[in-house]
Amino acid sequence: MADFKTLDDLSDVSGKRVLVRVDLNVPIADGKVTDLTRIERVVPTIKELSDKGAKVVLLAHFGRPKDGPSPDLSLRPIAAATAEVLGRPVAFAADCVGEKAEQAVAALKNGEVLLLENTRFYKGEEKNDPALTEQFAALGDIYVNDAFSAAHRAHCSTEGLARALPAYAGRTMQAELEALEKGLGAPVKPVIAIVGGAKVSTKIDLLMNLVKKVDALVIGGGMANTFLAARGTNVGKSLCEHDLANTAKQIMIEAATAGCAIILPVDGVVAREFKAGAANETVAIDSVPADAMILDVGEKTVEAVNQWIDRAATLVWNGPLGAFEIEPFDKATVSAARHAAARTKAGKLISVAGGGDTVAALNHAGVGDEFTYVSTAGGAFLEWMEGKPLPGVEVLKA
């Protein structure tokens, strides 16, 4: 983290107005937050600044407003949830700039916390409009970015403000960057990556980047079928992007050139129906019935994956190995996840995982808190794995 200023570089914040960009884009049902994970992630930064006497002003977006302010996309109910998790009051301003915001900030006492209204209620936010950035900057003395999940966007509250005010990485941002550095930036080798999910088309850049950086790449999920088909294997009625056969072949060529082993399924769990409890059987990968679809990898494949995990010092994981959301096609993902967690717990593996389905799969396996680091960042995590610079991170570099 030598390239980034963190809260450790902030010696005295007492009485200072600190604008903290957080990710509060949480699920809400009937006016109540149903998953507090993202709020819990930013609590350490808020508490640390508050305890040091800062006037903490939270900036966040919620949803995708199209035509300005919308009651359905107000952050007001999230202020209450944040206060509950934080264990101290969180005031709310009905605007994020202008008179209402200015008055709310002016009313803050040292150590108090304020949440401003949805930054995306202003179209200039996503355009990184300098005039809007200036309005945001007028509300603070210092800027702290604690929202890695929004760091792949060059918006006013993620990139513009870091240029307008002294900028620092919050504790969540710091933890994420340190974990990612261990994952792919400067990892302990050997490095293995597990990439799953439905389609190759959504992860071409990711796969092209990984084969140049890791020692072995396990490909699972529906995307494995595209690689198998490109290799001449009949995958029956399985989800498969046959039109991307040449892309799959190119990725395999790049891997061979870079000395990266590509690990594809050697057996699969097949069924004629995509539903929980569907009749199924395990077959060799070159014996998939024409009327069946592969919904999970088989035991021999899992054994091979776990053996690669045993050889690895670092694991990066994005995407499940099978249709983990319906039983019994969750077995491979659960088995590999638990094996990786056990190796991590034993101090033999650095494990970094991320992506919505990945987080859900690890939680389903009961090991969501047993990996070295699990990112909730989604798009930002994926772009980082693709090797792309993230505007909200680049602007924090010293």
N, C-alpha and C positions, 0 to 999 in steps of 0.2 A: 504493500500500500504506500510505498514511498512516493509514488507519482501523484498521490491525491491528498488534499488537505481533509482532515477529519475533525471530529469534535475535540480530539486531543490537541488540536492546534488553536482552539478557541479558549484563550486564557480567562477572559472576563466578559461574561454576557449579561451580568446583572443590570437590569434596567433597559437592556437593548431589545429592540423589536426584531425578532427572528422569524423570517418567513420560511416555513418548513413545507416543502412539497411532499405530500404523502399519497399513498394509494388507498383510497376508501371506496373504490368501485366494487362494492360488496353486494351480494344477492339480498333482495328485500321482498318479503311477501306480507301482504296485509299491513303495510306500514312498519314492519319490524325486520331487522337484520337477521337473516337465517344462518349466516356463517361469519364468525368473528375473526377468522384467521388473519386477514389482512390488517385489521385493526390491531390485533395482538402483536403483529410484526413491528408496528411503528411505535408502540408504547415505550420501549427503552429510550429512543431519541427524545420523545416528548417529555418524559419524566426527567431525564438528565438535564435538559435545558430549563425546564420548569423549576427543578430543585436548585439550579444555579441562579435563579432569579430573573431569567429571561421572560420577556413578554412573548409568548409563543403564538404565532399566527399560522394556522394550517391552511394550505392551499390544496385543493383536490378537484378531480372531475368525477362525474357520475353519468354513465350511459352515453348516449350520442344525441344530444339535443340538435334538432334541425333548424328550428325557427326561433331561436332565443330562449328566454326563460320558460320553463314548463314545471308546474307544480309536481308532476309525477317524477321529475328528475331532480328535485330539490335535495340538498344534503341535510336538511333539518333533522329528519329522523336518525340520520347517521351521527349527528352531534350527540344525541342522547345515548346511543350505543357506545360511542367513543368514551363518553364520560363514565359509563358503567364499567367498561374495561379498564380505563385509566385509574378509576377510583378517586377522581376529583372532578369538579365542575368543568364543563366545556361550553363557553358562550357561543352563540351563533349570530352571524351577521347575514341579513337578507340580501346582500350583494357582495361581490368580490372586489369591486373597485367603486370609486365615487363616494358620495356623502355618507351613505349608510355604513360602508366599510371603514371609512376614515373615522367616523364617530365611535364605532365599536373598538377599533384599535386604540384610539385615544383614551378610551375608558379603561383599558387594561391596566392592572397593577402588576408589579413584579411577581413572576411565578404563575400568573394566570394564563389560561389557554382559550383561544378563540378559533372557531372554524368559520371560514368565509364560504359564501355560496358557490355553487358549481362554476368552475372557471370556464367551462365550455358553453355557458350561457352567452358568451361573447364570441362571435365568429373569428375575431382577431386572434384568439387563443391558439387555434390550430394553424393559423397562418403565420404565427410567430411575429405578429404585428408590433413594431417598435413602439408605437404610441401606447398600446395596451401594456406592453412590458414596462414602460415608464410609469404608468398608473399603478401597476403592481409594486414596482420598486419604491414608489413614494410611501408605501405602507410599512417598509422595513428598513433595517440597518444592515442586516446580515441575511444571507440566503443559505439554506440547508436543503439538499435534495436527498430524500429518504425513500424515493419511489423508483427503484430500478425497473419495475414493470412498465413504467412510462418513459424510460430513458431512450427508447428507440424512436421517440417522436421529438422533432425539433419544434416544440411549442413554446409559447411565452413562459409558462410556468415550469418548464423542464430544461430549456436551453437559454432563452433570452435573459431570464433573471440571473443566471449564473455569470453572464457578461456584465450585468448592470450593478451587481452588488458583490461584496466579498463572498465567495462561494465555498461550501464545504460538503463533504459526504456525511450523511447521517449514519447511525449505527447499523441499520438494516442494509443500506446501500454498501457500507463498508464490508459487512459480513458477506454480502452477495459477491462483491468484486474479489474478495480474498478467496472465497470458495471457487469461483470461476477460474481464478489464476491457478489454483491447485488442480482444477479439472483439465484445462487445456492450455492455459497460458504458459506455465512452467511446471508441468506435472511430473510426478515420480513415475518412472517407467518400470515395467510395461504398462501401456494404457489400452483399455478395452472400451469400446462404445457399444451400447445396445440401442438400436433404433427400430421402433415399430410404428404401428399406425396403419391407416387404411391405404393411403396412396403415395406412390413415389413422386407424383407430380407436385406435391406440396413440400417435398423435402429434397429436391434435386441439389440445390445449393448447399444444403446441410451435408448430404452424403459426399459431394465433391470435396468439401472442406475437410471432413473427418478422415477420409482415406489418406490424406496427406499428413495427418497429425497423430493418428492412433496406430497401434500395432495389430489390432484385430477389431473388426466391425461385425457385430451380430445383427443381421437383418431379420426382423420378425413381422408379425401382423400381416395385413393384406398386401403390403408392399413387397414382402418376400415372394409372393406369387408371381409378381412381374419379373423378378430376377430369375425365378425358376423357369418361367415360360421362355424367357430370353435365352436360357441355356438349353431349351428344347424339351423341358419337362411338361407333361400334360397335367394341368391343374384342375381339370374338370370344370365345374360351374363356379369355381372360386372367384372372389373379387380379384380382378387382374386388369392392369392397364397394358393391353397387348401393343398399343400404339407407342409405348415407351420402351420397347424392347431394345432399340439402338442406344437409348439413354442408359439403360441398365448395363448394357455391354460396355459402354464407354466408362462408366463408373468402375466396373470390374477391371478394365484395362488400366485405369488410373491407379487403382488399388495395387495391382500387380507391380506396376512401375515404382510405386512408393514403398513396396514391401509390406503392405497391409493385408492381412488375411481376411477374406470375406467368409463369414460363417452363415450358411443358409440351412434351412431345415432338412434333416435326413428322413424324418417321418412326420406325419401329421394326423391330427384328430379330425375326422371327416363326418359330415352329417348331410342329410337331404333337406333339412329344415333349419332355418336360423331362428331358434327359439330355445328358451331355457328347458333343460331336461330332454332335448331332442335325442332320439336314438343315434348312437355314434359308434365309431370304431377307429382304431389306430392302424394306419397302413404306412408302408414304405412310401417315401415321397414320389417315387416313380411308378406307384401303383394306385394312384387316386382314381376312383371310379368316375366315369364320364358324367354321371348324374349327381355327383356329390360335390361338396365344397369344403375346403380346409378352413376350420374355425379355430384351430389351436395347433401349436407344434407338439410333437409327441415326446415320450419319455426319453428316447435316445438323444433327441435334439437338446432337451433340457439338461441331460447329463453332460453333453458336450459344452453347452453354455456355461454350466457350473464349473467345469474343468478350466475353461478360459478365465472365469472369475477367480479361480484359485491361483492362476498364474499371474494375474494382474496385480499391480500396486495401486492403480487408479482406475476407477470406473465412471463413465459418463453415460447417463441413461435418459432417453427420450422416446416414449411410446411403448405400449404393451406388446407382448409376444403373440397374443391371440385376442379373441373376443371376450376379454376378461369380464365385461359387464353382465354376461349371462353364464350361469353354470351349465355344464361342467367345463366350459371352455376358458376358465380362469386358472386352471391348474398350473400351466407352464409359467405364466407371469408370477403367480403367487410363489411357486417353488424357487424361481430364480431370484425374486426379490428377497425372500427370506434367507436364501443362501448368501446373497450380497450383504444383507444386514448383519448376519452372523460373522462374516469375515471382517466387517467394519467394526463390530463390537469387540472383536478379538484384537483389534489394532493392526490388522494385516491389509486393510484396504481403505483408500480414500474414495468415498462414493458421493458423486454429485448427480442429482436428478432434477428434472424440471419439465414443465408442460402440463396443461390441464389434465389430460388423460393419464399421464404418468403419476401425478400427485394422487389422483383418484385410485389408480391401481395399487400404489404403494400403501395407501390408507386401507384399501380393501384387503391387502395382505397383512395388515396390522403392523407394518414397519415404517410408516410415514415419518416417525420421529427417531428412527434408528440408523438413517443414512447420515453421512458427514454433513451434507447440506441438501435440502430440498427447496428448489426455487418455485415460487408461486407466480413468477413473472410472465409466463405465457409467451407472447410475441417477442418480447425483449430477450428472453432466454434462447428462443429459437434463432433469432438474428445473431446473437452472440456465438451460438454453435456454428452458424454459417460463416463466421469470421468477419462479419460486417461491423464497421465502427458504429457505436451508438452515440448519437448527438448529445444526449444528456450525461453521458459518461466522459466523452472526449472533452467537453467544456470544463470539466472538473479537474482535468489534469494540470498539474503545477507547471 
